[in-house]
Amino acid sequence: IRARFGCSLQWREQTFPHPRSIMLEKAFTFFLLVSAVFAQIEEPCRQDAYPPPENSKIKTVVLNLDSAPEERWPHIVGPYKEEMADLIGVIKDLVPAKVINFVDNYFPSILTRLPEPYAGEIKGVADATGLNLGEAILYNIFYEIFTACTSIVGEDESGKLYHARNLDFGLLMGWDNKNNTWAITERLRRMMINVEYQSNGKTVFKAVHFAGYIGILTAVKPQTFTLTMNERFALDGGYVGIFEWLLGISQGQWMGFLTRTTLLNATDYQTAVDMLSKTEMLAPAYFIVGGTKSGEATVITRSRQKAIDTWKMDKSKGEWFLLETNYDHWKKPLFIDDRRTPGNKCMNEVTQKGMGLKGLFNVLSTKPNLNKLTTYTALMQVDAGSLDTYLQDCPDPCWPW
């Protein structure tokens, strides 16, 4: 547990006097034990979640890649400046004041070290929302190191590929007793948008964003490939990589920038797999990639330096789907966070004959893959170039993660 959440616990130990630190850790341990009990409860696989309510579908906005970087996001993020300020306010309440002072005073100086167009885009976001530039940079680092997810690529009997994911975010970031949810998760649900990236009036790719975050976690490049990113828990994780980057030790890429670069430049599935396998990054991750041809599905298990495993769909073994959460597929998941087993069970109940958007949405709407951290479910079909994203909310009783 300390390997996974050590940074958060250490912050609390520096902030609180010793007795309160002990109380916090005991409370945290109790919380984990209660979660473990919940995790043993098996919910039947849902058959009735699809279609989701129309009002849960998030809207789509257009970003013009032909505009100057500073001009790309203001019309998109401007309507969300109050929500972004509220989210930053919650983050400020969760971390020591000295950390925020460091961010406000030091982070603006690192903007020049970010590659274009990303540096210009972040500046444009800050100007349009009134955020301190350092806080706008922090907001974009945020998602590099703390997402828990479920991603699935599946193939139907005709060979058509579908790709779906739940994005879970906000673990240990403030529990809202009033609404019985995570404070960060609750606020992120208000900030969801689909962004259609266009150049010369034509769609290049489509992605899901939290307003103000310019990196990409979920996307489709029509008739080319689909892509999702899941966090990989490791001791040599995102905190280490970002700290080394700030010190000038690491030259690794930010994960969200690598995915955008791949979507812009990769012209086919295999090129995307190669780019995501070989580029040095700041944080370990899983990249889940789907192509356009039968059997084109890969889960790339990444260290910060390179791919350490490439798990491809093997039709000769009868594999018709790959499901990845946040654990190496050849190892057992953490016993209090096993979303893999119920996810696989539900996928096998769907069967290849029933494979499609409906089946995937039902699987991802079944607890514990649906949990208190889940912000959205995205459904993609590469041939149609479709990306449909729906807000998710887990009714009680529900798993904390």
Helices and strands as residue ranges (DSSP letters): H 2-15, H 18-39, G 54-56, E 60-64, G 69-71, H 74-77, G 78-80, H 81-94, H 97-106, G 107-113, H 118-129, H 133-141, G 142-144, E 147-155, E 161-169, E 175-176, E 181-182, H 183-188, G 189-191, E 192-199, E 202-210, E 218-221, E 225-231, H 238-246, H 255-265, H 269-278, E 285-290, E 297-302, E 307-312, G 315-317, E 321-324, H 340-350, G 352-354, H 357-364, E 374-381, E 386-391
